[in-house]
Amino acid sequence: MQMNDAFILIQHRILSALWPNMRLIIFGLAFIIVFIFAPKLPLQAQNQHPALWIEHGWEQKIPHGLRLSFTPELRFQPADAEQYRSLWMGGHYWWVERLQADLALQKKWKGGARLPQLSFSLLGAGRTIFRNPQQGLGPRLRWYSDARVQWEMKKWELGYRLRYQQQFNDFSSASATSAVSYFRQKLSLQYRLSKRWQVGISEDVWFPVGGSVGLSEMYPDHRRSSISLGYSRKRVSWDVSITHDRALWDENRDPQLWILQIGRSWKLPDRKNATQSSD
């Protein structure tokens, strides 16, 4: 009886610990299942490919209320040949499609006493990209700027971001068709499951500016849809998302990507606090 009572007690404690987080466990299992089985689906026959993007960011507060961040990112895609592999996973050779790093400067404002749930931010960033085509690494520089607004209401957060991005579609050429810049409009909605966990969806649409893409600037030519799961604790946060990235109107121009994105960010201690703690 004592052994049975001990077993029942242990089982009860495990279920009591898991049950409040059951929604989070289901979301996590769904992400893992999609990541394991997506490379085995017949996507490539339809010009669709799985991809894996991994990034890590650091953020530091600096004087005048500014935030400086540095975010390197690795982007993996499956390769058709062994010589381009970076690692073997899920029945595919994966190669590093690109390595990029962003250096950004951001300024945030609150809506004030009348609209405390409203916030604004401006961001300017430079990006260095090393792409890995067959002819070798090709470093490129580009820049972008963001204007963002966020509205928080209880557990919900609605966001809008307008980005101007200098873009090079094709790193192997310098023609007018490859030097296309974009205005990107992104709408996002997040729901806070608990103090540390949140889920979200977003829609990001590209509008070309200049260059020649066969359409006027009034029509979008690219779209990115995402569903995400985030976790934050103190100064560290994690984000996992599944993203569908595709070109509009001309599906043969770029392959459609089903992307598993894994991101980690770390807010560095404030300089004042770090100085005081060291004293």
Secondary structure, DSSP 8 states (H G I E B T S, - for coil): -HHHHHHHHHHHHHHHHHGGGHHHHHHHHHHHHHHHHGGGSS-GGGTEEEEEEEEEEEEEEETTTEEEEEEEEEEEEEESSGGG-SEEETTEEEEEEEEEEEEEEEEEEE--SS-TTEEEEEEEEEEEEEE--TT--EEEEEEEEEEEEEEEETTEEEEEEEEEE---S-TT--STTT--EEEEEEEEEEEESSSSEEEEEEEEEEEEESS--SS-TTS--EEEEEEEEEEEETTEEEEEEEEEEEESS-TTTS-EEEEEEEEEEEE---HHHHHHHH-
